[in-house]
Amino acid sequence: MTALDLRPNAPFDLAPLSVMLTDPDDLTLINPNAKHPFDPLEWQEKWLAEPDDASFYITDGAGRDVGFFALRVGVGPEVRHLTYVYLEPDARGGAGARMAELVEQAARGLGALTVTLKCELDNLPALNAYRAAGYEELSQRGGMATMRLDLD
């Protein structure tokens, strides 16, 4: 497995994400409501527009951007909701635990006490990675699991 690290998306730049999300299926996977092809202006104005949104790139051992995720304010500033998670296929094998660590690191850096997320029930690698990282499954609806991790 390649070493993965976190790079805050500051200053705000969606060009690396637009390079990663050229496949319509990948874009639909992380945001089924987004336009095809990837439109940085749409994401800036619609999907990552809240002032307290924070987004991050995942880099490999060579410093190349290979993934992305955002942490949006949840039910108050102490809760962050994980969304728009993407990792390039070549970086995925066995990366679940490291991705969970990076999400937790980013959330703590934002002062979060809790991380929530929704995961498709048929995405077993992601579900298993979240469960292994200690996320509690709160409910299942519409093919999605709602999960939560309290940061102690």
DSSP file (Angstrom, degrees, kcal/mol; ACC not computed):
  #  RESIDUE AA STRUCTURE BP1 BP2  ACC     N-H-->O    O-->H-N    N-H-->O    O-->H-N    TCO  KAPPA ALPHA  PHI   PSI    X-CA   Y-CA   Z-CA
    1    1 A M              0   0    0      0, 0.0     2,-0.2     0, 0.0    90,-0.1   0.000 360.0 360.0 360.0 140.4    0.0    0.0    0.0
    2    2 A T        -     0   0    0     91,-0.1     2,-0.2     1,-0.1     0, 0.0  -0.525 360.0-104.5 -76.7 142.9    1.2    3.5   -0.8
    3    3 A A        -     0   0    0     -2,-0.2     2,-0.4     1,-0.0    58,-0.4  -0.494  39.6-156.5 -66.4 135.0    1.7    5.9    2.0
    4    4 A L        +     0   0    0     -2,-0.2     2,-0.3    56,-0.2    56,-0.2  -0.933  13.3 179.5-119.0 141.4   -1.1    8.5    2.2
    5    5 A D  E     -A   59   0A   0     54,-2.3    54,-2.4    -2,-0.4     2,-0.4  -0.838  26.1-109.2-133.4 171.7   -1.1   11.9    3.7
    6    6 A L  E     -A   58   0A   0     -2,-0.3    52,-0.2    52,-0.2    50,-0.0  -0.836  23.7-177.2-107.3 137.4   -3.4   14.9    4.1
    7    7 A R  E     -A   57   0A   0     50,-2.6    50,-3.3    -2,-0.4    -2,-0.0  -0.936  26.3-130.5-133.2 111.8   -3.2   18.2    2.3
    8    8 A P  E     -A   56   0A   0      0, 0.0     2,-2.0     0, 0.0    48,-0.3  -0.302  21.5-120.9 -58.4 142.5   -5.8   20.9    3.3
    9    9 A N        +     0   0    0     46,-2.8    46,-0.2     3,-0.0    47,-0.1  -0.521  56.4 161.2 -84.5  70.9   -7.5   22.4    0.3
   10   10 A A        +     0   0    0     -2,-2.0     2,-0.2     1,-0.2    44,-0.0  -0.959  61.0  36.3-145.6 122.5   -6.3   25.9    1.1
   11   11 A P  S    S-     0   0    0      0, 0.0    -1,-0.2     0, 0.0     2,-0.1   0.515 116.6-105.1 -66.4 153.8   -6.2   28.1   -0.8
   12   12 A F        +     0   0    0     -2,-0.2     2,-0.3     2,-0.1    -2,-0.1  -0.292  54.9 162.5 -58.1 120.8   -9.4   26.7   -2.2
   13   13 A D        +     0   0    0     -2,-0.1     4,-0.2     1,-0.1    -1,-0.0  -0.945  23.8 177.8-147.5 118.6   -8.5   24.9   -5.5
   14   14 A L     >  +     0   0    0     -2,-0.3     4,-2.2     1,-0.1     5,-0.2   0.370  60.7  97.6-102.7   3.5  -10.7   22.4   -7.3
   15   15 A A  H  > S+     0   0    0      1,-0.2     4,-1.5     2,-0.2     5,-0.2   0.919  83.5  50.4 -59.1 -44.9   -8.4   21.9  -10.3
   16   16 A P  H  > S+     0   0    0      0, 0.0     4,-1.7     0, 0.0    -1,-0.2   0.892 110.6  50.3 -61.5 -36.3   -6.8   18.7   -8.9
   17   17 A L  H  > S+     0   0    0     -4,-0.2     4,-2.3     1,-0.2    -2,-0.2   0.885 106.2  55.0 -68.0 -37.4  -10.3   17.3   -8.2
   18   18 A S  H  < S+     0   0    0     -4,-2.2    -1,-0.2     1,-0.2    20,-0.2   0.828 107.4  50.8 -65.3 -29.7  -11.4   18.0  -11.8
   19   19 A V  H  < S+     0   0    0     -4,-1.5     3,-0.5    -5,-0.2    -1,-0.2   0.872 112.7  46.1 -71.8 -38.1   -8.4   16.0  -13.0
   20   20 A M  H  < S+     0   0    0     -4,-1.7     2,-0.7     1,-0.2     3,-0.4   0.848 108.9  56.1 -71.8 -34.6   -9.3   13.1  -10.8
   21   21 A L     <  +     0   0    0     -4,-2.3    17,-0.6     1,-0.2    -1,-0.2  -0.391  61.9 119.5-103.3  57.1  -13.0   13.0  -11.6
   22   22 A T        +     0   0    0     -2,-0.7    -1,-0.2    -3,-0.5    -2,-0.1   0.716  56.7  83.9 -87.3 -22.7  -13.0   12.7  -15.4
   23   23 A D  S  > S-     0   0    0     -3,-0.4     4,-2.1     1,-0.1     3,-0.5  -0.711  74.8-144.9 -82.1 121.9  -15.0    9.4  -15.3
   24   24 A P  H  > S+     0   0    0      0, 0.0     4,-2.5     0, 0.0     5,-0.2   0.831  99.3  56.7 -57.0 -32.5  -18.7   10.1  -15.1
   25   25 A D  H  > S+     0   0    0      2,-0.2     4,-2.0     1,-0.2     5,-0.1   0.895 106.6  48.5 -67.1 -38.9  -19.2    7.0  -12.9
   26   26 A D  H  > S+     0   0    0     -3,-0.5     4,-1.9     2,-0.2     5,-0.2   0.921 112.4  48.6 -64.9 -43.2  -16.6    8.3  -10.4
   27   27 A L  H  X S+     0   0    0     -4,-2.1     4,-2.3     1,-0.2     7,-0.2   0.916 111.9  48.8 -63.0 -43.2  -18.3   11.7  -10.3
   28   28 A T  H  < S+     0   0    0     -4,-2.5    -1,-0.2     1,-0.2    -2,-0.2   0.872 107.5  57.4 -63.4 -36.8  -21.7   10.1   -9.8
   29   29 A L  H  < S+     0   0    0     -4,-2.0    -1,-0.2     1,-0.2    -2,-0.2   0.916 115.0  34.1 -61.9 -44.4  -20.3    7.9   -7.0
   30   30 A I  H  < S+     0   0    0     -4,-1.9    54,-0.5     1,-0.3    -1,-0.2   0.759 140.9   8.8 -87.4 -23.0  -19.2   10.8   -4.9
   31   31 A N    ><  -     0   0    0     -4,-2.3     3,-1.6    -5,-0.2    -1,-0.3  -0.625  58.8-175.2-156.1  93.5  -22.0   13.2   -5.8
   32   32 A P  T 3  S+     0   0    0      0, 0.0    -4,-0.1     0, 0.0    -3,-0.1   0.654  87.1  55.7 -65.3 -13.8  -24.9   11.9   -7.8
   33   33 A N  T 3  S+     0   0    0     -5,-0.1     2,-0.1     2,-0.1    -5,-0.1   0.515  84.8 103.4 -95.8  -6.2  -26.4   15.4   -8.1
   34   34 A A  S <  S-     0   0    0     -3,-1.6    -3,-0.1    -7,-0.2     4,-0.1  -0.428  76.5-105.2 -78.7 152.2  -23.4   17.1   -9.7
   35   35 A K        -     0   0    0      4,-0.1     4,-0.3    -2,-0.1    -1,-0.1  -0.359  41.4 -97.8 -70.9 153.1  -23.2   17.9  -13.4
   36   36 A H  S    S+     0   0    0      2,-0.1     2,-0.2    -2,-0.1   -14,-0.1  -0.950 103.0  39.9-110.4 138.3  -21.1   15.9  -15.8
   37   37 A P  S    S-     0   0    0      0, 0.0   -15,-0.1     0, 0.0    -2,-0.1   0.692 112.1 -92.0 -70.5 173.0  -18.4   16.8  -16.7
   38   38 A F        -     0   0    0    -17,-0.6    -2,-0.1   -20,-0.2   -20,-0.0  -0.230  40.9-161.1 -52.4 131.3  -17.0   18.1  -13.4
   39   39 A D     >  -     0   0    0     -4,-0.3     4,-2.1     1,-0.1     3,-0.3  -0.921   9.3-163.9-121.4 103.5  -17.6   21.8  -13.1
   40   40 A P  H  > S+     0   0    0      0, 0.0     4,-2.5     0, 0.0     5,-0.2   0.859  91.4  53.8 -56.1 -37.8  -15.3   23.5  -10.5
   41   41 A L  H  > S+     0   0    0      2,-0.2     4,-2.5     1,-0.2     5,-0.2   0.909 107.1  50.9 -65.4 -41.1  -17.6   26.6  -10.4
   42   42 A E  H  >>S+     0   0    0     -3,-0.3     4,-2.9     1,-0.2     5,-0.9   0.933 112.3  47.0 -59.4 -45.6  -20.6   24.5   -9.6
   43   43 A W  I  <>S+     0   0    0     -4,-2.1     5,-2.7     3,-0.2    -2,-0.2   0.898 113.4  48.3 -64.7 -40.1  -18.8   22.7   -6.8
   44   44 A Q  I  <5S+     0   0    0     -4,-2.5    -1,-0.2    -5,-0.2    -2,-0.2   0.898 121.7  34.5 -66.6 -39.7  -17.5   26.1   -5.4
   45   45 A E  I  <5S+     0   0    0     -4,-2.5    -2,-0.2    -5,-0.2    -1,-0.2   0.755 134.9  16.9 -88.1 -25.7  -20.9   27.7   -5.5
   46   46 A K  I  <5S+     0   0    0     -4,-2.9     3,-0.3    -5,-0.2    -3,-0.2   0.812 127.0  32.9-116.9 -47.9  -23.2   24.8   -4.7
   47   47 A W  I   <S+     0   0    0     -5,-0.9    -3,-0.2     1,-0.2    -4,-0.2   0.764 131.3  23.3 -92.7 -26.3  -21.5   21.8   -3.1
   48   48 A L  S   <S+     0   0    0     -5,-2.7    -1,-0.2    -6,-0.2    -5,-0.1  -0.214  88.6 113.6-130.0  42.6  -18.7   23.3   -1.1
   49   49 A A        +     0   0    0     -3,-0.3    -1,-0.1    -4,-0.1    -2,-0.1   0.612  38.8 106.4 -96.4 -14.6  -20.1   26.8   -0.6
   50   50 A E  S >  S-     0   0    0      1,-0.1     3,-1.8    -3,-0.1    -4,-0.0  -0.438  74.2-126.6 -69.2 140.2  -20.7   27.0    3.1
   51   51 A P  T 3  S+     0   0    0      0, 0.0    -1,-0.1     0, 0.0    -3,-0.0   0.800 108.5  47.7 -58.4 -29.3  -18.2   29.2    4.9
   52   52 A D  T 3  S+     0   0    0      2,-0.1     2,-0.1    21,-0.0    -2,-0.1   0.406  82.3 119.6 -95.5   3.5  -17.3   26.5    7.4
   53   53 A D    <   -     0   0    0     -3,-1.8     2,-0.4    19,-0.1    19,-0.2  -0.408  44.9-166.1 -62.3 142.8  -16.9   23.7    4.8
   54   54 A A  E     - B   0  71A   0     17,-1.7    17,-3.4    -2,-0.1     2,-0.3  -1.000   4.3-170.8-132.5 135.1  -13.4   22.3    4.8
   55   55 A S  E     - B   0  70A   0     -2,-0.4   -46,-2.8    15,-0.3     2,-0.3  -0.912   0.7-166.2-128.2 157.1  -12.0   20.1    2.1
   56   56 A F  E     -AB   8  69A   0     13,-2.8    13,-1.9    -2,-0.3     2,-0.4  -0.982  13.9-138.9-142.7 145.7   -8.8   18.0    1.8
   57   57 A Y  E     -AB   7  68A   0    -50,-3.3   -50,-2.6    -2,-0.3     2,-0.5  -0.824  17.7-137.5-101.4 147.8   -6.7   16.3   -0.8
   58   58 A I  E     -AB   6  67A   0      9,-2.1     8,-3.4    -2,-0.4     9,-1.4  -0.909  23.4-162.5-101.5 130.4   -5.1   12.9   -0.1
   59   59 A T  E     -AB   5  65A   0    -54,-2.4   -54,-2.3    -2,-0.5     6,-0.2  -0.843   9.8-133.2-114.4 151.9   -1.6   12.7   -1.4
   60   60 A D    >   -     0   0    0      4,-2.2     3,-2.4    -2,-0.3   -56,-0.2  -0.284  45.8 -81.0 -89.7-177.1    0.6    9.6   -2.1
   61   61 A G  T 3  S+     0   0    0    -58,-0.4   -57,-0.1     1,-0.3    -1,-0.0   0.718 131.7  53.4 -59.3 -22.8    4.2    9.1   -1.0
   62   62 A A  T 3  S-     0   0    0    -59,-0.1    -1,-0.3     2,-0.1     3,-0.1   0.389 120.4-107.5 -92.7   2.5    5.4   11.2   -4.0
   63   63 A G  S <  S+     0   0    0     -3,-2.4     2,-0.3     1,-0.3    -2,-0.1   0.571  71.5 145.1  84.0   8.8    3.1   14.1   -3.1
   64   64 A R        -     0   0    0      1,-0.1    -4,-2.2     2,-0.0     2,-0.4  -0.633  57.0-112.2 -82.7 136.6    0.7   13.5   -5.9
   65   65 A D  E     +B   59   0A   0     -2,-0.3    -6,-0.3    -6,-0.2     3,-0.1  -0.554  47.9 157.9 -69.3 121.7   -3.0   14.1   -5.3
   66   66 A V  E     +     0   0A   0     -8,-3.4    22,-3.3    -2,-0.4     2,-0.3   0.378  58.2  14.5-125.6  -1.1   -4.8   10.8   -5.3
   67   67 A G  E     -BC  58  87A   0     -9,-1.4    -9,-2.1    20,-0.2     2,-0.3  -0.971  54.0-155.9-164.6 177.3   -8.0   11.5   -3.3
   68   68 A F  E     +BC  57  86A   0     18,-2.5    18,-2.8    -2,-0.3     2,-0.3  -0.987  10.3 170.0-158.5 150.0  -10.3   14.0   -1.8
   69   69 A F  E     -B   56   0A   0    -13,-1.9   -13,-2.8    -2,-0.3     2,-0.4  -0.961  17.3-143.9-158.5 161.7  -12.9   14.5    0.9
   70   70 A A  E     -BC  55  83A   0     13,-2.8    13,-2.6    -2,-0.3     2,-0.5  -0.946   2.9-152.4-126.2 149.4  -14.9   17.3    2.6
   71   71 A L  E     -BC  54  82A   0    -17,-3.4   -17,-1.7    -2,-0.4     2,-0.3  -0.967  19.8-170.9-120.4 111.8  -16.0   17.8    6.1
   72   72 A R  E     - C   0  81A   0      9,-2.6     9,-3.5    -2,-0.5     2,-0.2  -0.682  35.6 -92.8 -99.4 154.5  -19.1   19.9    6.4
   73   73 A V  E     - C   0  80A   0     -2,-0.3     7,-0.3     7,-0.2    -1,-0.1  -0.503  47.8-169.4 -66.2 130.8  -20.6   21.3    9.6
   74   74 A G        -     0   0    0      5,-3.5     2,-2.0     2,-0.7    -1,-0.1   0.443  58.6 -22.5 -92.0-128.7  -23.1   18.8   10.9
   75   75 A V  S    S-     0   0    0      5,-0.1     3,-0.1     2,-0.1    -1,-0.1  -0.386 131.6 -19.5 -84.9  60.1  -25.6   19.4   13.7
   76   76 A G  S >  S-     0   0    0     -2,-2.0     3,-1.9     3,-0.2    -2,-0.7  -0.357  90.9 -74.3 116.4 160.1  -23.5   22.2   15.2
   77   77 A P  T 3  S+     0   0    0      0, 0.0    -1,-0.1     0, 0.0    -2,-0.1   0.687 125.3  62.9 -65.6 -18.2  -19.8   23.2   14.9
   78   78 A E  T 3  S+     0   0    0     34,-0.1    35,-3.7    -3,-0.1    36,-1.7   0.549  96.6  69.2 -84.4  -4.5  -18.6   20.3   17.0
   79   79 A V  E <   - d   0 114A   0     -3,-1.9    -5,-3.5    33,-0.2     2,-0.4  -0.953  65.0-167.9-114.3 129.7  -20.0   17.7   14.5
   80   80 A R  E     -Cd  73 115A   0     34,-2.5    36,-2.4    -2,-0.5     2,-0.6  -0.954  11.4-146.3-116.1 137.1  -18.5   17.3   11.1
   81   81 A H  E     -Cd  72 116A   0     -9,-3.5    -9,-2.6    -2,-0.4     2,-0.3  -0.905  14.8-136.8-106.2 120.8  -20.2   15.4    8.3
   82   82 A L  E     +C   71   0A   0     34,-3.1    36,-0.5    -2,-0.6     2,-0.3  -0.585  38.4 154.3 -77.1 129.9  -17.9   13.5    5.9
   83   83 A T  E     +C   70   0A   0    -13,-2.6   -13,-2.8    -2,-0.3   -52,-0.1  -0.957  41.5  35.1-150.7 166.9  -18.8   13.8    2.3
   84   84 A Y  E     +     0   0A   0    -54,-0.5     2,-0.4    -2,-0.3    -1,-0.1   0.863  68.8 179.2  55.1  43.6  -17.5   13.6   -1.3
   85   85 A V  E     +     0   0A   0    -16,-0.1     2,-0.3   -55,-0.1   -16,-0.2  -0.622   5.3 165.1 -79.8 127.7  -15.0   10.9   -0.5
   86   86 A Y  E     +C   68   0A   0    -18,-2.8   -18,-2.5    -2,-0.4     2,-0.4  -0.996  15.5 177.3-144.2 139.2  -12.9    9.8   -3.4
   87   87 A L  E     -C   67   0A   0     -2,-0.3   -20,-0.2   -20,-0.2     5,-0.1  -0.983  37.9-110.2-139.6 129.0   -9.7    7.8   -3.8
   88   88 A E    >>  -     0   0    0    -22,-3.3     3,-1.8    -2,-0.4     4,-0.5  -0.236  32.4-114.4 -56.4 145.1   -8.2    6.9   -7.1
   89   89 A P  H >> S+     0   0    0      0, 0.0     3,-1.2     0, 0.0     4,-0.6   0.843 114.3  56.8 -52.6 -39.9   -8.4    3.1   -7.9
   90   90 A D  H 34 S+     0   0    0      1,-0.2    -2,-0.1     2,-0.1     3,-0.1   0.718 109.5  46.8 -66.4 -19.5   -4.6    2.6   -7.7
   91   91 A A  H <4 S+     0   0    0     -3,-1.8    -1,-0.2   -25,-0.2    -3,-0.1   0.460  95.0  80.3 -98.6  -2.7   -4.5    4.0   -4.2
   92   92 A R  H X<  +     0   0    0     -3,-1.2     3,-3.0    -4,-0.5     4,-0.4   0.884  54.2 106.5 -77.8 -40.9   -7.5    2.0   -2.8
   93   93 A G  T 3< S-     0   0    0     -4,-0.6   -91,-0.1     1,-0.3    -3,-0.0  -0.159 107.6 -16.3 -52.2 107.4   -6.2   -1.5   -2.0
   94   94 A G  T 3  S+     0   0    0     -2,-0.1     4,-0.3   -93,-0.1     3,-0.3   0.622 102.4 119.4  76.7  13.5   -6.0   -1.6    1.8
   95   95 A A    <>  +     0   0    0     -3,-3.0     4,-2.7     1,-0.2     5,-0.2   0.500  41.1  95.9 -90.1  -3.5   -6.2    2.1    2.2
   96   96 A G  H  > S+     0   0    0     -4,-0.4     4,-2.4     1,-0.2    -1,-0.2   0.892  84.3  46.9 -56.4 -46.6   -9.4    2.2    4.3
   97   97 A A  H  > S+     0   0    0     -3,-0.3     4,-2.0     1,-0.2    -1,-0.2   0.912 114.4  47.2 -64.4 -42.2   -7.7    2.3    7.7
   98   98 A R  H  > S+     0   0    0     -4,-0.3     4,-2.4     2,-0.2    -2,-0.2   0.903 110.6  52.3 -66.9 -40.5   -5.4    5.1    6.7
   99   99 A M  H  X S+     0   0    0     -4,-2.7     4,-2.4     1,-0.2    -2,-0.2   0.923 108.7  50.8 -59.6 -44.3   -8.2    7.1    5.1
  100  100 A A  H  X S+     0   0    0     -4,-2.4     4,-2.3    -5,-0.2    -1,-0.2   0.900 109.7  50.9 -61.3 -40.3  -10.2    6.8    8.4
  101  101 A E  H  X S+     0   0    0     -4,-2.0     4,-2.6     2,-0.2    -1,-0.2   0.913 110.3  49.1 -61.5 -43.2   -7.1    8.1   10.3
  102  102 A L  H  X S+     0   0    0     -4,-2.4     4,-2.5     2,-0.2    -2,-0.2   0.890 110.4  50.0 -66.5 -39.5   -6.8   11.0    7.9
  103  103 A V  H  X S+     0   0    0     -4,-2.4     4,-2.7     2,-0.2    -1,-0.2   0.930 112.5  47.7 -62.4 -45.3  -10.5   11.9    8.2
  104  104 A E  H  X S+     0   0    0     -4,-2.3     4,-2.7     2,-0.2     5,-0.2   0.916 111.5  50.6 -62.9 -43.3  -10.2   11.8   12.0
  105  105 A Q  H  X S+     0   0    0     -4,-2.6     4,-2.1     1,-0.2    -2,-0.2   0.930 112.8  46.1 -59.2 -46.8   -7.0   13.9   12.0
  106  106 A A  H  X S+     0   0    0     -4,-2.5     4,-0.9     2,-0.2    -2,-0.2   0.912 112.7  49.9 -63.9 -43.3   -8.7   16.5    9.8
  107  107 A A  H ><>S+     0   0    0     -4,-2.7     5,-2.5     1,-0.2     3,-0.8   0.919 110.4  49.6 -63.7 -44.4  -11.9   16.6   11.9
  108  108 A R  H ><5S+     0   0    0     -4,-2.7     3,-2.0     1,-0.2    -1,-0.2   0.907 106.3  57.1 -60.1 -40.8   -9.9   17.0   15.1
  109  109 A G  H 3<5S+     0   0    0     -4,-2.1    -1,-0.2     1,-0.3    -2,-0.2   0.746 105.8  51.2 -62.0 -23.2   -8.0   19.9   13.5
  110  110 A L  T <<5S-     0   0    0     -4,-0.9    -1,-0.3    -3,-0.8    -2,-0.2   0.356 122.7-106.6 -93.8   3.7  -11.4   21.6   12.9
  111  111 A G  T < 5 +     0   0    0     -3,-2.0    -3,-0.2     1,-0.2    -2,-0.1   0.666  64.1 159.7  82.0  17.0  -12.4   21.1   16.6
  112  112 A A      < -     0   0    0     -5,-2.5    -1,-0.2    -6,-0.1   -33,-0.2  -0.419  31.0-172.5 -74.5 147.8  -14.9   18.4   15.9
  113  113 A L  S    S+     0   0    0    -35,-3.7    38,-3.3     1,-0.3     2,-0.3   0.552  76.2  29.1-105.7 -19.1  -16.0   16.0   18.7
  114  114 A T  E     -dE  79 150A   0    -36,-1.7   -34,-2.5    36,-0.3     2,-0.4  -0.994  61.7-155.3-144.0 145.0  -18.0   13.8   16.3
  115  115 A V  E     -dE  80 149A   0     34,-2.6    34,-2.7    -2,-0.3     2,-0.3  -0.988  15.5-173.7-119.3 132.5  -17.8   12.7   12.7
  116  116 A T  E     +dE  81 148A   0    -36,-2.4   -34,-3.1    -2,-0.4     2,-0.3  -0.841   8.3 165.8-118.3 161.3  -20.9   11.5   10.8
  117  117 A L  E     - E   0 147A   0     30,-1.9    30,-2.8    -2,-0.3     2,-0.4  -0.981  30.0-130.3-162.3 165.1  -21.3   10.0    7.4
  118  118 A K  E     - E   0 146A   0    -36,-0.5     2,-0.4    -2,-0.3    28,-0.2  -0.985  25.8-175.1-121.8 138.6  -23.6    8.1    5.0
  119  119 A C  E     - E   0 145A   0     26,-2.3    26,-3.2    -2,-0.4     2,-0.1  -0.998  30.7-110.0-136.3 136.5  -22.3    5.1    3.2
  120  120 A E  E >   - E   0 144A   0     -2,-0.4     3,-1.7    24,-0.2    24,-0.3  -0.442  24.2-134.8 -64.7 135.0  -24.0    2.9    0.5
  121  121 A L  T 3  S+     0   0    0     22,-2.9    -1,-0.1     1,-0.3    23,-0.1   0.767 104.2  56.2 -64.4 -26.0  -24.8   -0.5    1.9
  122  122 A D  T 3  S+     0   0    0     21,-0.4     2,-1.2     1,-0.2    -1,-0.3   0.444  83.9  88.0 -87.4   2.4  -23.5   -2.2   -1.2
  123  123 A N    <>  +     0   0    0     -3,-1.7     4,-2.6     1,-0.2     3,-0.3  -0.609  54.9 168.7 -95.1  72.7  -20.1   -0.5   -0.8
  124  124 A L  H  >  +     0   0    0     -2,-1.2     4,-2.9     1,-0.2     5,-0.3   0.847  68.1  56.4 -60.5 -39.2  -18.7   -3.2    1.5
  125  125 A P  H  > S+     0   0    0      0, 0.0     4,-1.9     0, 0.0    -1,-0.2   0.936 113.4  41.7 -59.2 -43.1  -15.0   -2.1    1.4
  126  126 A A  H  > S+     0   0    0     -3,-0.3     4,-2.6     2,-0.2     5,-0.2   0.938 114.9  50.2 -68.4 -46.2  -16.0    1.3    2.7
  127  127 A L  H  X S+     0   0    0     -4,-2.6     4,-2.7    -7,-0.2     5,-0.2   0.933 112.5  47.4 -56.6 -46.9  -18.5    0.0    5.2
  128  128 A N  H  X S+     0   0    0     -4,-2.9     4,-2.6     1,-0.2    -1,-0.2   0.879 110.9  51.5 -64.1 -37.9  -16.0   -2.5    6.6
  129  129 A A  H  X S+     0   0    0     -4,-1.9     4,-1.5    -5,-0.3    -1,-0.2   0.925 112.1  46.1 -65.1 -43.7  -13.3    0.2    6.8
  130  130 A Y  H  <>S+     0   0    0     -4,-2.6     5,-2.5     2,-0.2     4,-0.3   0.922 113.8  48.6 -65.4 -43.2  -15.6    2.6    8.7
  131  131 A R  H ><5S+     0   0    0     -4,-2.7     3,-1.7    -5,-0.2    -2,-0.2   0.930 110.7  50.7 -61.3 -45.0  -16.7   -0.2   11.1
  132  132 A A  H 3<5S+     0   0    0     -4,-2.6    -1,-0.2     1,-0.3    -2,-0.2   0.807 106.1  56.5 -63.2 -29.2  -13.1   -1.2   11.7
  133  133 A A  T 3<5S-     0   0    0     -4,-1.5    -1,-0.3    -5,-0.2    -2,-0.2   0.473 127.5 -98.7 -82.4  -1.4  -12.3    2.4   12.5
  134  134 A G  T < 5 +     0   0    0     -3,-1.7    16,-0.2    -4,-0.3    -3,-0.2   0.528  67.7 154.8 101.0   6.5  -14.9    2.4   15.2
  135  135 A Y      < -     0   0    0     -5,-2.5     2,-0.4    -6,-0.2    -1,-0.3  -0.491  36.1-138.4 -69.3 136.6  -17.9    4.0   13.4
  136  136 A E  E     -F  148   0A   0     12,-3.4    12,-2.0    -2,-0.2     2,-0.6  -0.808  12.1-127.9 -96.0 133.2  -21.2    3.1   14.9
  137  137 A E  E     +F  147   0A   0     -2,-0.4    10,-0.3    10,-0.2     3,-0.1  -0.732  27.6 178.4 -83.5 120.0  -24.1    2.3   12.5
  138  138 A L  E     -     0   0A   0      8,-3.2     2,-0.3    -2,-0.6     9,-0.2   0.829  59.1 -19.6 -91.1 -37.1  -27.1    4.4   13.5
  139  139 A S  E     -F  146   0A   0      7,-1.3     7,-2.5     2,-0.1     2,-0.4  -0.987  47.7-134.3-163.4 165.9  -29.6    3.5   10.9
  140  140 A Q  E     +F  145   0A   0     -2,-0.3     2,-0.3     5,-0.2     5,-0.2  -0.992  35.0 152.3-131.3 125.1  -30.2    2.0    7.4
  141  141 A R  E >   -F  144   0A   0      3,-2.6     3,-2.1    -2,-0.4    -2,-0.1  -0.984  62.3  -0.2-151.9 139.6  -32.5    3.7    4.9
  142  142 A G  T 3  S-     0   0    0     -2,-0.3     3,-0.1     1,-0.3    -1,-0.0   0.819 129.0 -53.0  54.9  35.5  -32.8    3.9    1.2
  143  143 A G  T 3  S+     0   0    0      1,-0.2   -22,-2.9   -23,-0.1   -21,-0.4   0.589 117.6 108.7  77.8  10.0  -29.7    1.7    0.6
  144  144 A M  E <   -EF 120 141A   0     -3,-2.1    -3,-2.6   -24,-0.3     2,-0.5  -0.932  58.0-146.0-122.9 144.4  -27.6    3.9    2.9
  145  145 A A  E     -EF 119 140A   0    -26,-3.2   -26,-2.3    -2,-0.4     2,-0.5  -0.916  12.8-147.0-102.6 131.9  -26.1    3.4    6.3
  146  146 A T  E     -EF 118 139A   0     -7,-2.5    -8,-3.2    -2,-0.5    -7,-1.3  -0.883  26.9-177.3 -96.2 129.4  -25.8    6.5    8.6
  147  147 A M  E     -EF 117 137A   0    -30,-2.8   -30,-1.9    -2,-0.5     2,-0.3  -0.857  14.0-165.0-130.7 160.9  -22.7    6.2   10.8
  148  148 A R  E     -EF 116 136A   0    -12,-2.0   -12,-3.4    -2,-0.3     2,-0.4  -0.999   6.8-166.8-148.6 144.1  -21.1    8.1   13.6
  149  149 A L  E     -E  115   0A   0    -34,-2.7   -34,-2.6    -2,-0.3     2,-0.5  -0.986  14.9-147.3-132.2 122.1  -17.7    8.2   15.4
  150  150 A D  E     -E  114   0A   0     -2,-0.4     2,-0.7   -16,-0.2   -36,-0.3  -0.780  15.0-141.4 -86.9 129.7  -17.2   10.1   18.6
  151  151 A L              0   0    0    -38,-3.3    -2,-0.0    -2,-0.5    -1,-0.0  -0.824 360.0 360.0 -92.9 115.1  -13.7   11.6   18.9
  152  152 A D              0   0    0     -2,-0.7    -1,-0.1   -38,-0.0   -39,-0.0   0.438 360.0 360.0 -92.9 360.0  -12.4   11.2   22.4
